[in-house]
């Protein structure tokens, strides 16, 4: 397969070394042997290490512990965690329990980040009893179809990482490793994929096995080759999809190593942050509170939902919002809002029903003739209009008020905020824990815009 000259150099950089590959796989085999020695379950390596599609330096190893389907979910959880803990202790690992659909163990052994995940040994992916039961089938499918495409997958993963669109976690909303592998197999390599992606439109459907049985309304639909009712690209947001489309077009027009190099994101200093804010002439507000004791996959969607509800509240209250963003850290979360105005007049217009809606207009009139108003109700273009007073004329007062707790926040976000939250304004939003997040908020740019800007600075 013909490659651009820059790709050979990139591959030399990102292919795992023979020593690295041998070491990680040997550790996997030792863990599998320890699991099966117990006599309680079988085990297998899954993920990119098992499929030999991991980028140099990735230290993640996933070992799935396969139990008989006769176990109840509670028995799977109890026996699975008990065996995982015993294995981790046998290897002298530091470990902690983590939670997805059910608990699993995350361990650190000789600098490797290892997940020990209990699951059911089901006969096919359509018979899964929990979401993780599907993963072994993904590994088997890719291994059966990846021949000749390993380097293409490595290039695609590095390309997506450098563009900031790699990762199916809720914070990223990008391309998972498995999605990268399936797309590479489907299109027949890295270049054919980029050529196709350059013309993608929302609602693109890919069904590699031609067996899909369900319709999806996601931006990109990639029917799982081992499960006809699952979209592999379900986590991919419309923004990340078209950031990928953008860099695919840019790379095909002018290929270079820059597309495979993720630029560092140094944090601004507080002084520079304050100066940039002042130059924008907008008004920045942050809401910070204790991080709920749950996984990012649970918390981040709730942060987004909460930020959207607060944005709606601000705009209903007369404060136009330019942008919002959210960030989850280990101890605290931050919701960020950039407003176009920090204060509004006491008076606001409230438009009522048209007078040809006889009953509704009668009720509106009766309601407001009994209230203290600045003016009205009066008729304008056939509708009642009334000029009433606002409860909040400063955005900061609204954000500090308990009104925030009366809107549609995420359940766990609400519980955390009920314990208290703090509001920062403009330069006061600066917080070392969120320094990179705040810096990226101000320096936002598409992947291709960033690459082109860096090229002009050289």
MARZA-345217 format. One record per atom (N, C-alpha, C): residue in three letters; x, y, z. Coordinates in steps of 0.2 Angstrom, whole numbers, plus 5000, padded with zeros to 4 digits. Layout:
! MARZA-345217
AlaXYZ/...
***
This chain:
! MARZA-345217
Unk500449945000/Unk500050005000/Unk500450065000/Unk500350114995/Unk500750174995/Unk500550225001/Unk501050245004/Unk500950295009/Unk501350365008/Unk501050415011/Unk501450475011/Unk502050475014/Unk502650505012/Unk503250495016/Unk503250515023/Unk502850565025/Unk502750575032/Unk502550515036/Unk502150475033/Unk501750425037/Unk502350365039/Unk502750355035/Unk503350305037/Unk503650335043/Unk503850395043/Unk504150425049/Unk503750415055/Unk503050435055/Unk502650425060/Unk502550355063/Unk502550315058/Unk502450235060/Unk503150215064/Unk503650245062/Unk504350225066/Unk504250255073/Unk503950305074/Unk503850335080/Unk503350305085/Unk502750275082/Unk502150255086/Unk502150175086/Unk502450135082/Unk502450065082/Unk502750045089/Unk502350005093/Unk502649975099/Unk503349945097/Unk503849945102/Unk504449915101/Unk504349845102/Unk504749795099/Unk504749725101/Unk504749715108/Unk505149745112/Unk505249735119/Unk504549755123/Unk504249805121/Unk503649835124/Unk503049785122/Unk503049765116/Unk502549715114/Unk502649645118/Unk503249625118/Unk503349565122/Unk503149565129/Unk503349625132/Unk503349635139/Unk502549635141/Unk502149675138/Unk501449685139/Unk501049615138/Unk501249585133/Unk500849525131/Unk501049465136/Unk501649465138/Unk501949415143/Unk501549425150/Unk501449495152/Unk501049505158/Unk500349485157/Unk500049495151/Unk499349475150/Unk499349395151/Unk499849365148/Unk499749285149/Unk499849265156/Unk500249295160/Unk500349285167/Unk499749295171/Unk499349345169/Unk498749355172/Unk498149305170/Unk498149295164/Unk497649245162/Unk497849175165/Unk498449155166/Unk498649095169/Unk498449095176/Unk498549145180/Unk498349155187/Unk497549145188/Unk497149175183/Unk496449175183/Unk496249095182/Unk496549065177/Unk496249005176/Unk496548945180/Unk497048965184/Unk497348915189/Unk496848915195/Unk496448965196/Unk495948965201/Unk495448915200/Unk495248895194/Unk494748845192/Unk494048875192/Unk494048945193/Unk493348975194/Unk493149005187/Unk493549025183/Unk493349055177/Unk493949045172/Unk493749065165/Unk494249075160/Unk494449145159/Unk494949165156/Unk495149235155/Unk495449245148/Unk495349305146/Unk495649325139/Unk495849395139/Unk496449405135/Unk496549475134/Unk496149505129/Unk495849565130/Unk495449605125/Unk495749675124/Unk495449715119/Unk495749775118/Unk496349775113/Unk496649835113/Unk497149845108/Unk497749805109/Unk497949785115/Unk498549745116/Unk498349675113/Unk497849645114/Unk497649585111/Unk497649585104/Unk497449645101/Unk497349655093/Unk497949675090/Unk498449695094/Unk499149725092/Unk499049785088/Unk498549825091/Unk498449895088/Unk498549945093/Unk498949935097/Unk499149995102/Unk499650035100/Unk499650095102/Unk500150145100/Unk500750145105/Unk501350145103/Unk501950145108/Unk501750195114/Unk501950165120/Unk501850205126/Unk501150195129/Unk500650165126/Unk500050155129/Unk500150095134/Unk499950105140/Unk500150055145/Unk499450025148/Unk498950015144/Unk498349995146/Unk498249915144/Unk498049875149/Unk498049805147/Unk497349785150/Unk496949755146/Unk496249735149/Unk496249655149/Unk496049625155/Unk495949555155/Unk495249545157/Unk494849505153/Unk494149495155/Unk494149425158/Unk493849415163/Unk493749355167/Unk493049325166/Unk493049275162/Unk492349245159/Unk492149195164/Unk491549205167/Unk491149165171/Unk490549125168/Unk490349065170/Unk489849035168/Unk489149075168/Unk488749065163/Unk488149105163/Unk487649085168/Unk487749025171/Unk487249005176/Unk487349055183/Unk487849095183/Unk487849135189/Unk487449195189/Unk487149215194/Unk486749275195/Unk487149335194/Unk486849395193/Unk487249455192/Unk487649465199/Unk487249455204/Unk487549465211/Unk488149415212/Unk488049355210/Unk488649305211/Unk489249325206/Unk489049345200/Unk489549375195/Unk489949425199/Unk489649475201/Unk489949535205/Unk490349515210/Unk490049475215/Unk490449455221/Unk491049405219/Unk490949355215/Unk491449305214/Unk492049335209/Unk491749385205/Unk492249415200/Unk492649465204/Unk492449505208/Unk492849555212/Unk493349515216/Unk493049465220/Unk493449425224/Unk494049395221/Unk493949365215/Unk494449335211/Unk494949385208/Unk494749445206/Unk495149495204/Unk495549525209/Unk495249535215/Unk495649555221/Unk496249505222/Unk496049445222/Unk496549395224/Unk497149395219/Unk496949405212/Unk497449405207/Unk497949465208/Unk497649525209/Unk497949585210/Unk498449585216/Unk498249555221/Unk498649545227/Unk499249495226/Unk499049445222/Unk499649395220/Unk500149425216/Unk500049485212/Unk500549515209/Unk500749575212/Unk500549585218/Unk500849645222/Unk500549705220/Unk499949715217/Unk499749775213/Unk499349815218/Unk499449885217/Unk498949925220/Unk498349925216/Unk497749925219/Unk497149925215/Unk496549965218/Unk496049975214/Unk495450005217/Unk494849975213/Unk494249975216/Unk493649955212/Unk493450015208/Unk493150005202/Unk492850055198/Unk492250025196/Unk491750065193/Unk491150045192/Unk490950065185/Unk490650025181/Unk490350035174/Unk489650005175/Unk489449965171/Unk488749935172/Unk488849885178/Unk489349855180/Unk489449825186/Unk490249835188/Unk490349815194/Unk491049835197/Unk491649795193/Unk492249825193/Unk492849785191/Unk493449815194/Unk493949785193/Unk494549805197/Unk495049845192/Unk495349895194/Unk495849935191/Unk496449925195/Unk497049895192/Unk497649885196/Unk498249915192/Unk498749925196/Unk499349955193/Unk499949905195/Unk500149875189/Unk500749825190/Unk501249835186/Unk501849855189/Unk502449875185/Unk502349925180/Unk502049975182/Unk501850035178/Unk501350025172/Unk501049965172/Unk500449945168/Unk499849965171/Unk499349995167/Unk498650005170/Unk498249955167/Unk498049905172/Unk497649845171/Unk496949845173/Unk496549825169/Unk495849815171/Unk495649745171/Unk495449725177/Unk495249655178/Unk494449655178/Unk494149625173/Unk493449645172/Unk493049575172/Unk492649565176/Unk492149505176/Unk491649505171/Unk491449455167/Unk490949455163/Unk490649385162/Unk490149375158/Unk489849315156/Unk490149285150/Unk490349215150/Unk490549185144/Unk489949165140/Unk489649215136/Unk489049195132/Unk489249165126/Unk488749135122/Unk488949095116/Unk488949145110/Unk488549205110/Unk488649255105/Unk488449325108/Unk488649375104/Unk488549435106/Unk487849455107/Unk487449425104/Unk486649435104/Unk486349405110/Unk486749375114/Unk486549345120/Unk486849375127/Unk487149435126/Unk487449465132/Unk486949475137/Unk487249465143/Unk486849485149/Unk487049545153/Unk487649575151/Unk487949635153/Unk488349665147/Unk488349735146/Unk488749765141/Unk489449735140/Unk489749725145/Unk490449705144/Unk490549635141/Unk490049595141/Unk490049525138/Unk490149525131/Unk490049585127/Unk490149595120/Unk490849605118/Unk491249625123/Unk491949645121/Unk492349585119/Unk492349525122/Unk492749475119/Unk492649455112/Unk491949465110/Unk491749455103/Unk492049515098/Unk492149575101/Unk492549625097/Unk493249605095/Unk493549585101/Unk494249565100/Unk494349505094/Unk493849455095/Unk493949395090/Unk493749425083/Unk493249465082/Unk493149495076/Unk493649535072/Unk493949575076/Unk494549615074/Unk495149575072/Unk495249525076/Unk495849475075/Unk495749445068/Unk495149425067/Unk494949385061/Unk494949425055/Unk494949495055/Unk494949535049/Unk495449595049/Unk495949595054/Unk496449655054/Unk497049645050/Unk497149585047/Unk497749565043/Unk497849625038/Unk498449645038/Unk498649695033/Unk498549765035/Unk498149775040/Unk497849845042/Unk498149875049/Unk498549835052/Unk498849855058/Unk499149925058/Unk499549935053/Unk499850005053/Unk499350055051/Unk498850045047/Unk498350095046/Unk497950115052/Unk497850065056/Unk497450075062/Unk497950115067/Unk498550105067/Unk499050145071/Unk499050215069/Unk499050225062/Unk499050295059/Unk498450325061/Unk497850295060/Unk497150325062/Unk497150345069/Unk497350295074/Unk497350315081/Unk497750375082/Unk498350375080/Unk498750435081/Unk498450505078/Unk498250495072/Unk497950555069/Unk497350575073/Unk496950535075/Unk496350555079/Unk496550585086/Unk497050555089/Unk497350575096/Unk497550645095/Unk497950655089/Unk498250725088/Unk497750775087/Unk497150755084/Unk496650805082/Unk496150815088/Unk496250775094/Unk495850785099/Unk495150755099/Unk495050705094/Unk494450665093/Unk494450595095/Unk495050575099/Unk495050505100/Unk494850495108/Unk494350445108/Unk494150425115/Unk493350435115/Unk493050375117/Unk492350375117/Unk492050395124/Unk492450415129/Unk492250445135/Unk491750505134/Unk491350515139/Unk490850565138/Unk491150635138/Unk491750645141/Unk492050715141/Unk492350725133/Unk492550675130/Unk492750685123/Unk492250675118/Unk491850625118/Unk491350615113/Unk491650595106/Unk492150555106/Unk492550545100/Unk492550475098/Unk493050455094/Unk493150385091/Unk493450345096/Unk493150285097/Unk493450235101/Unk493950195097/Unk494450155101/Unk494850115097/Unk494550065093/Unk494050035095/Unk493649985091/Unk493350015085/Unk493050075086/Unk492750115080/Unk493350125075/Unk493950145077/Unk494450155072/Unk494650095068/Unk494650035072/Unk494749975069/Unk494249955064/Unk493649955066/Unk493049935061/Unk493049985055/Unk493150045056/Unk493150095050/Unk493750075045/Unk494350065048/Unk494950045044/Unk494749985040/Unk494549935043/Unk494349865040/Unk493849885034/Unk493349915036/Unk492749935031/Unk492949965025/Unk493350015026/Unk493650055020/Unk494250035017/Unk494549985020/Unk495149955017/Unk495849995018/Unk495850025024/Unk496550065025/Unk496350135027/Unk496950165029/Unk496950235032/Unk496750285026/Unk497050285021/Unk496950335015/Unk496250325013/Unk495950265011/Unk495250265009/Unk494750285014/Unk494950275020/Unk494450305026/Unk494450375025/Unk495050415025/Unk495050485025/Unk494650515019/Unk494750475013/Unk494450495007/Unk493650495008/Unk493450445011/Unk492750435012/Unk492450485017/Unk492850495022/Unk492650535028/Unk492650615025/Unk493050635021/Unk493050695018/Unk492350715015/Unk491950665013/Unk491250675011/Unk490650655015/Unk490850635021/Unk490350615026/Unk489850675027/Unk489150655028/Unk488650695030/Unk488350665036/Unk487950705040/Unk487650685046/Unk487150625044/Unk487150575048/Unk486750515047/Unk487050465043/Unk487750465041/Unk488050415038/Unk487950345041/Unk487850295037/Unk487750235039/Unk488250185036/Unk488550145041/Unk489050095039/Unk488850025042/Unk488749975038/Unk488549915041/Unk488949855037/Unk489549845040/Unk490049805038/Unk489849735036/Unk489349705040/Unk489149635039/Unk488449635036/Unk488149695035/Unk487449705031/Unk486949665035/Unk486949675042/Unk486449635046/Unk486149685051/Unk486149745050/Unk485849795055/Unk485049785055/Unk484749785061/Unk484049775062/Unk483749835066/Unk484049885067/Unk483849945071/Unk484050005068/Unk483650055068/Unk483750125065/Unk484050165071/Unk484550205069/Unk484850255074/Unk484750325071/Unk484750375076/Unk484750445073/Unk485450485076/Unk485950445077/Unk486650465078/Unk486950505072/Unk487450545073/Unk487750575068/Unk488150525063/Unk488450475066/Unk488750425062/Unk488450355065/Unk488250315060/Unk488050255062/Unk488450195060/Unk488750155064/Unk489250105062/Unk488950045066/Unk488550005062/Unk488249945065/Unk488749895067/Unk488749875074/Unk489249825076/Unk489249765073/Unk489849745070/Unk489849675066/Unk489649615070/Unk489649625077/Unk489449565081/Unk488849575084/Unk488449635084/Unk487849645087/Unk487449695082/Unk486949665079/Unk486549705074/Unk486149755077/Unk486049765084/Unk485649815087/Unk486049865090/Unk486749865089/Unk487149915092/Unk487549965087/Unk487550025089/Unk487950075085/Unk488650085088/Unk489150065085/Unk489850065088/Unk490050145089/Unk489750185085/Unk489850255085/Unk489350295089/Unk489050265094/Unk488450305097/Unk488750355102/Unk489350355104/Unk489650405108/Unk489950465104/Unk489950455098/Unk490250515094/Unk489850565093/Unk490050625095/Unk489650685094/Unk489650715087/Unk489250755085/Unk489250785079/Unk489850835078/Unk490050865083/Unk490650915083/Unk491250875082/Unk491350815085/Unk491950775085/Unk491950745078/Unk491350725075/Unk491350695069/Unk491650735063/Unk491350805064/Unk491550845059/Unk492250885060/Unk492550875066/Unk493250895067/Unk493650845063/Unk493450785063/Unk493850735060/Unk493750745052/Unk493150755050/Unk493050775043/Unk493550825041/Unk493550885045/Unk493950935043/Unk494650925042/Unk494950885047/Unk495650865047/Unk495850815041/Unk495350775040/Unk495450725034/Unk495450765028/Unk495050815027/Unk495150855021/Unk495850895021/Unk495950925026/Unk496650955027/Unk497250915025/Unk497250855028/Unk497750815027/Unk497850785020/Unk497250765017/Unk497350745010/Unk497550805005/Unk497450865007/Unk497650915003/Unk498350935004/Unk498550925010/Unk499250945012/Unk499550905017/Unk499750845016/Unk499950795021/Unk500550815024/Unk500650815031/Unk501250825035/Unk501150795042/Unk501750785045/Unk501850755051/Unk501450795057/Unk501250865055/Unk500950905060/Unk500250875062/Unk499950835057/Unk499250805058/Unk499350745063/Unk499950725065/Unk500050675070/Unk500350695076/Unk500450755077/Unk500750785083/Unk500250825087/Unk500050805093/Unk499550835097/Unk499950895100/Unk499850955099/Unk500151015102/Unk500051015109/Unk500551035113/Unk500451035121/Unk499951095122/Unk499551085128/Unk499051135130/Unk499351165136/Unk499851205136/Unk500051235142/Unk499551285145/Unk499551285151/Unk499051335155/Unk499251405154/Unk498751445153/Unk498951515153/Unk499151535161/Unk499551595161/Unk499651615168/Unk498951655170/Unk498851665176/Unk498251705179/Unk498251775175/Unk498851805175/Unk498951875172/Unk498751875165/Unk498951825161/Unk498751825154/Unk498051805153/Unk497751765157/Unk497051745157/Unk496651805158/Unk496851845163/Unk496451905165/Unk496451955159/Unk497051965156/Unk497152005150/Unk496751985144/Unk496751925142/Unk496351895137/Unk495551905138/Unk495351895144/Unk494651905146/Unk494451975145/Unk494852025147/Unk494752095147/Unk494652115139/Unk495152085135/Unk495152105128/Unk494452085125/Unk494152025127/Unk493552005124/Unk492952045125/Unk492952075131/Unk492352125133/Unk491752085135/Unk491852015136/Unk491251975139/Unk491351965146/Unk490851925149/Unk490851915156/Unk490851835157/Unk491351815161/Unk491451745162/Unk491251735169/Unk490851675170/Unk490651655177/Unk490751575177/Unk491051555183/Unk491151485184/Unk490751465190/Unk490451405190/Unk490151375196/Unk490551315198/Unk490751305204/Unk491151245206/Unk490851215212/Unk490951145212/Unk490651115218/Unk490951045218/Unk490851005223/Unk491150945225/Unk490950895219/Unk491450855217/Unk491350805212/Unk490950745215/Unk490350725212/Unk490050665214/Unk490450605214/Unk490350555219/Unk490850505219/Unk490550445214/Unk490650465208/Unk490350415203/Unk490850425197/Unk490850375192/Unk491250375186/Unk491150435182/Unk491650455178/Unk491450505173/Unk490950495168/Unk490850435166/Unk490250415162/Unk489550425165/Unk489550435171/Unk488950445174/Unk488850525176/Unk489450555178/Unk489450625180/Unk489450675174/Unk489850655169/Unk489950705164/Unk489250725160/Unk488850675158/Unk488250695155/Unk487750735159/Unk487850725166/Unk487450765171/Unk487750835171/Unk488350845170/Unk488650905170/Unk488350945164/Unk488350915158/Unk488150945152/Unk487450965153/Unk487050915155/Unk486350935156/Unk486250995161/Unk486550995166/Unk486551045171/Unk486751115168/Unk487251115164/Unk487551175161/Unk487051205156/Unk486651155152/Unk486151175147/Unk485551205151/Unk485351175157/Unk484851205160/Unk484951275163/Unk485551285166/Unk485751345168/Unk485851395163/Unk486051375157/Unk486051425151/Unk485351445149/Unk484951395149/Unk484251415148/Unk483951465153/Unk484151455159/Unk483851495164/Unk484151565163/Unk484851575162/Unk485151635161/Unk484851675155/Unk484651635150/Unk484451675144/Unk483651695145/Unk483351655148/Unk482651675150/Unk482651735154/Unk483151745158/Unk483251795163/Unk483551855160/Unk483651855153/Unk483951915149/Unk484651915149/Unk485051865150/Unk485751865150/Unk485951815144/Unk486151845138/Unk486351805132/Unk486951775134/Unk487051705132/Unk487651665133/Unk487951655127/Unk488651665126/Unk489051655120/Unk489151575120/Unk489551555126/Unk489751485126/Unk489751455133/Unk489651395133/Unk489751355140/Unk490151295139/Unk490451275145/Unk490851215145/Unk490851185152/Unk491051115152/Unk491051085159/Unk491651045159/Unk491851035166/Unk492451005167/Unk492450965174/Unk492650895173/Unk492650855179/Unk493350845181/Unk493450855188/Unk494150845191/Unk494050795196/Unk494550765199/Unk494450715204/Unk494050745210/Unk494250805212/Unk493850835219/Unk493350875217/Unk493350915212/Unk492850965210/Unk492650965203/Unk492050995202/Unk491851005195/Unk491751075194/Unk491751095187/Unk491651165185/Unk491251175179/Unk490751215180/Unk490251235174/Unk490451305173/Unk490551325166/Unk490851385164/Unk490351415159/Unk490251485160/Unk489751515156/Unk490051585154/Unk490051595147/Unk490351665145/Unk489651705143/Unk489551755146/Unk488951795145/Unk489151865141/Unk488651885137/Unk488751945133/Unk488552005137/Unk488151995143/Unk488052055147/Unk487952025154/Unk488152075159/Unk488152045166/Unk487652075170/Unk487252135167/Unk486752165170/Unk486152175165/Unk485552175167/Unk484952195163/Unk484552245166/Unk484152275163/Unk483652325166/Unk483152295171/Unk482952325175/Unk482352305180/Unk481752285176/Unk481652325171/Unk481052305167/Unk481152265161/Unk480652215160/Unk480652175154/Unk479952165151/Unk479952155145/Unk479352145141/Unk479152075141/Unk478552065143/Unk478251995143/Unk477651995138/Unk477751955132/Unk477251955127/Unk476751905128/Unk476051925128/Unk475551875130/Unk475251855123/Unk474651825124/Unk474251785118/Unk473951835114/Unk473851815107/Unk473451865103/Unk472751865105/Unk472451925104/Unk471751935106/Unk471251885103/Unk471451865097/Unk470951815094/Unk470951745097/Unk471351735102/Unk471351675106/Unk470951705112/Unk470351705112/Unk469851735116/Unk469951725124/Unk469951655125/Unk469951635132/Unk470651645135/Unk471251635131/Unk471851645134/Unk472051715135/Unk471751765130/Unk471951835131/Unk471551855137/Unk470951835138/Unk470551855144/Unk470851835151/Unk471151775151/Unk471551755157/Unk472151795158/Unk472551815153/Unk473151855153/Unk472951925156/Unk472451955153/Unk472252015156/Unk472052015163/Unk471651965165/Unk471451965172/Unk472051955177/Unk472551915174/Unk473151905179/Unk473551965180/Unk473652005174/Unk474052065175/Unk473752125177/Unk473052135177/Unk472752195179/Unk472752195187/Unk472852135190/Unk472852135197/Unk473652135200/Unk474152145196/Unk474852145198/Unk475052215197/Unk475652225201/Unk475952295200/Unk476452285194/Unk476352325189/Unk476752325183/Unk477052395181/Unk477552395177/Unk477752455174/Unk477352485169/Unk477052445165/Unk476552465160/Unk476152405157/Unk475552425155/Unk475152365152/Unk474652335157/Unk474352285155/Unk474352255148/Unk474152305142/Unk474452305137/Unk474252345131/Unk474352305125/Unk474052325119/Unk473952285113/Unk474452315108/Unk474852265106/Unk475352275101/Unk475352225095/Unk475252245089/Unk475152195084/Unk474652135085/Unk474152155089/Unk473652105090/Unk473752065096/Unk474252075100/Unk474452035106/Unk474452085112/Unk474352055117/Unk474452085124/Unk475152085125/Unk475452145128/Unk476052155130/Unk476052185137/Unk476452155142/Unk476552185148/Unk477252205150/Unk477352255153/Unk478052275156/Unk478152265163/Unk478552215165/Unk478552195172/Unk479252195175/Unk479352185181/Unk479952195184/Unk480352125185/Unk480952125185/Unk481352065185/Unk481552055193/Unk481651985194/Unk481951975201/Unk482651985201/Unk483051965196/Unk483751975196/Unk483952015190/Unk484352065192/Unk484652115187/Unk485352105186/Unk485652065190/Unk486352045189/Unk486451965189/Unk486851945184/Unk486951875183/Unk487251835189/Unk487651875192/Unk487951835198/Unk487451825204/Unk486951875205/Unk486451855210/Unk486051795208/Unk485851795202/Unk485551735199/Unk485851665200/Unk486551665199/Unk486951605199/Unk487051585206/Unk487051635211/Unk487151625218/Unk486551605222/Unk485951615218/Unk485251605222/Unk485051525221/Unk484651515226/Unk484351445226/Unk483951425220/Unk483751475216/Unk483351465210/Unk483751415206/Unk484351415206/Unk484751365202/Unk484551295204/Unk484351275210/Unk484151215212/Unk483451195210/Unk483151235208/Unk482451225205/Unk482351205198/Unk482951205194/Unk482851185187/Unk483151115186/Unk483151095180/Unk483251025179/Unk484051005179/Unk484251005184/Unk484950985185/Unk485050905185/Unk485650885183/Unk485750815184/Unk485650785191/Unk485450725193/Unk485250705199/Unk485850715204/Unk486350685202/Unk486950685207/Unk487350755207/Unk487250795202/Unk487450865202/Unk487050905207/Unk486450895207/Unk486050925212/Unk486150915219/Unk486250845220/Unk486450825227/Unk487150855229/Unk487550865225/Unk488250895226/Unk488150965228/Unk487751005223/Unk487651075224/Unk487251095230/Unk486851045232/Unk486451055238/Unk486951065244/Unk487551035244/Unk488051045249/Unk488351115249/Unk488251145243/Unk488551215242/Unk488951215235/Unk488951275233/Unk489351295227/Unk489651365227/Unk490151375223/Unk490451445223/Unk490451465216/Unk490351535216/Unk490251565209/Unk490851615208/Unk491251605203/Unk491851655201/Unk491651695196/Unk491951755195/Unk491751805190/Unk492451825187/Unk492451825180/Unk492951845176/Unk493651825179/Unk494151865180/Unk494751835183/Unk494751795189/Unk494251805193/Unk494151765199/Unk493951685197/Unk493751675191/Unk493651605188/Unk494251565188/Unk494851605188/Unk495551565188/Unk495551515194/Unk495751455192/Unk495851405197/Unk496351355195/Unk496951345198/Unk497451305196/Unk497251235194/Unk496751205198/Unk496451145197/Unk496151135190/Unk495951195187/Unk495551195181/Unk495951235175/Unk496651245177/Unk497051295173/Unk497051275165/Unk497151215163/Unk497151195156/Unk496451195153/Unk495951175157/Unk495251185155/Unk495051255153/Unk495251305158/Unk495051375157/Unk495451405151/Unk496051385150/Unk496551405145/Unk496251385138/Unk496051315138/Unk495751295131/Unk495051325130/Unk494751345135/Unk494051375133/Unk494151445130/Unk494751485132/Unk494851545129/Unk495151535122/Unk495551485121/Unk495951475115/Unk495651425111/Unk495051415110/Unk494651365107/Unk494751375099/Unk494951325096/Unk495051325088/Unk494951255086/Unk494651245080/Unk494651175077/Unk495351145076/Unk495351085075/Unk495951055074/Unk496351075068/Unk496051085062/Unk496351115056/Unk496651185057/Unk496151225060/Unk496351295061/Unk496951295066/Unk497051255071/Unk497651255075/Unk498251235071/Unk498151185067/Unk498751165063/Unk498951215058/Unk498551245055/Unk498751305050/Unk499051365054/Unk498751375060/Unk498951435064/Unk499751425066/Unk499851355068/Unk500551345070/Unk501051345064/Unk500751325058/Unk501251325052/Unk501451395051/Unk500951445052/Unk501051515050/Unk501551545055/Unk501651515061/Unk502051545066/Unk502751515065/Unk502851465061/Unk503551435061/Unk503951485056/
***
